[in-house]
Amino acid sequence: MKFRKTLGVLLTMLGCIAAFLGLAASVLPLLANAQLQLVLDSFATPSQSFLVNGINHLMTFVLNRPLPVLLGGVLAAAGGIALLACAGSKPR
């Protein structure tokens, strides 16, 4: 029971984050701002750090495929909420 609730909360949280990233990635390239375009282009530059490279690859993936990321986030959040609803509380 505790595992299902924890998994439901985790899925809901990650789903909301992914849905927000997908929504932001679909809107940001439409804005005509030179500074924002420089920031978006900076994700394509390689770095020496493994962590920075991982973040850059993740953001490049999200920027190239915003709608599947948005859909996956919404589905993960809905699955987490459904899992939380099925777990419910213990009967007394």
N, C-alpha and C positions, 0 to 999 in steps of 0.2 A: 504494500500500500504506500509506504513512504517512498519507495523507488519510483512508483508511477507518478506520484505528485512531483518529485524532484525532476523526473524526465519531462513531465508536462510543463513545468515552469521553465526548464532549460529550452525546450522546443519553442515555447511562446516567446521567450526573450530573444533567442537567435532568429526566429522568424520575423519578429518586429524590426530587429536591426537590419536583416537582409531586405525586408520590404522598404525600409527607409532608404537604404543605399540604392536599391533599384529605382525608386522614385526620384531620388536626387540625381542619379546618373542619367535618367531619361530627360530631366529638365535642364541640368547644368550646361550641356553643350548647346542648347538653344539660346542661351544668354550671350549677348554681344558685348563682352567685357574683355579687354586686352589682358589685364592682370589675371583674371580667372582662367583665361586660355593658357597663359604661361604656367599656372599651377597645374592645370590638367595635362599639359604637355610634359611637365616635369616628371610625371609618373612613368614615362617611357624611358627615362635615362637610367642606365645601370649604376650600381653603387658597389662599394667594397663590402658593406655590411650585409650579412645574411638576413637580418631582420628587416632592414630597409628594402632589400631586394624582394623579400616575401610580400611586404605591404605594397610595393610598387606593382608586382605581378597581380596581386589580388585586386587592386584598384583598376588596373588596366583591363582585367577580365570583366569587372563590373561595368566599366565605361563602354566596353565593346558589346556587352550583352545585357543591357539593363532590363528588358522585359522578362527574360527567363529568371533573372535574379529576383525581380519583383514578384513574379508568380510563385517561385519557390518559397520566398519569404512569407507570402500570404498563406500558402498551403501548410508550411511548417507551423505558423502561428495558429491556424485553424486546427491542425492536428494536436498541438499542445493544449489548446483550450478544450478540445474534445476529450483528451486524455485526462485533464483535470476534472472535467464534468463527470466522467465515468468513475474516477477514483472516489470522488465524493468524500463524505465523512463517515466515520465508523458508527454503526447503529449502537445505541446504548441499551 
